[in-house]
Amino acid sequence: MAEEQLAAGRVDTWIWSVRLAKSRSAASTACKGGHVRVNGVRVKPAHLVRPGDEVRVRQGERDRIVVITKVIAKRVGAPVAVECYVDNSPPPPSRDMVAPVGIRDRGTGRPTKRDRRSIDKLLGRSGFHG
């Protein structure tokens, strides 16, 4: 298999190639939405990246922070993709630390007015829903 290594390449293509986005259009949309930063600057999808650049990609509630080691333009398998960057992302929060929201026992019905007030107080909302 011939690997294609470039000196510079488009940021959206690179994000897709190393499997930080599921599709190239998703990577492009993330760039357009301001969820991708290269060296601290928001970039457009056609921005050129080079080895040594730091790329931050916002994925849901988590930031992926990677430093490019190799620029590629074709999508590769996961073991090869990991070799193209150094992952400096903070670890994701453990499942125990993520508080479950809105879980009620099955069959308890709708929350009462008292229940709603305690839920609103817990979430820091005012009691008025008008």
N, C-alpha and C positions, 0 to 999 in steps of 0.2 A: 504494500500500500504506500503510495507516494504522499507524504505529508507536505502540505503547503504552508510554509512559514513566510510571513511578510514582515517588512520593517515597520509598516503602519497599516491600519485598517479601520473600517467604520466601527463605531462603538456599538451600534445596535447589532451588527453582524457578529461581533466578537462576543457580546453577552449571550446571544443565541447559540453560538458555536460551542461555548464552554458550559452550556446547560444552566445558565443563571435565569433564563427565560424559556418558557415552553415553546414559543414560536418567535419567528423574527418580527412578525407584526406586533406581538406582545412587547418585545424589546423596544420596538420603535414607538409604540404607544406610551411606554414607561418614560422614554426620553422626552417625548412631546409633553407629557404631564408633569415634568420636572422631578421625576423620581430617580433620575440618574445624574450623578455628579462625577466629573473627572478632575482630579486634583482640586477638589473643593468648589468647582464651578459647574453650574447646571449646563448641560450640553444638548444639542440637537442630535437626531439620529445619525447624521452624516459626519459628525465630529471624528477626526482621526485620532486613534490611540496608538501608543508605542510601548514597548517594554519599559517597565519602571513606573508607568502611570498608575495612580491609585483610583479605582473605580468604586463608587458607592451606589448600590442598587437598593431601593426601598421595596421590600416584599411584605406587604401586609403591615404588620406591626413591627417587623424586624428589618434592620439594616444589614446588608451584606457588604463587607468592606474587603476588597481584594486588590492585590498588587499584581499587575500583568508581568508575567515572565516570558510568554511567547504569544505573538499575535497570529491567529489563524482565521481563515475565512470560511472553512467548511465545518459542518457539525461533526463532532467526533464522539466516540464512546466515553462513558463516564471516567474510566481509569486514565484515559489519555487527556481528557478535559482537565482533570485535577492537576496535571503537570503544567498547565498553561498559566496558572496563577498561584499566589500565596494568599491563603485565606486568613485575614486578620479580624474576622467578625467576632463580636462577643458571643458567648454561648447562649443558646435560646433558654428562656426561663423554663424551669422544671414544671411538670404537669401539676405538682402539688402547690406551687406558688400561684398558678393561674386560678383565680376564684371562679367557681361556677356561678353563672348569673341566671336567675329565673328558673331554677329547678324547684319544682313542687312535687309533693307526693302524688302518685297517680290516684285519681278518683276523688280528690279533695274539692274539685269544682273551682269556681271562680274565686279570686281573693276577695275577702270582705273589705269594708271600708277601713277597718283597723289594720288589716294586712297591707293594704295599699299605702296607708300612711307610714307604716314601718319600712316598707320597701323604698318609698320616696325619701325617707329620712336616711336610710342606708346609702342610697345612691346620690344623696346631696341635692335632690330636686326639691322645688317648692311643691306644696300640696295642691296648688291650683292647676288644673289641666285645661283651661279654657282657651 
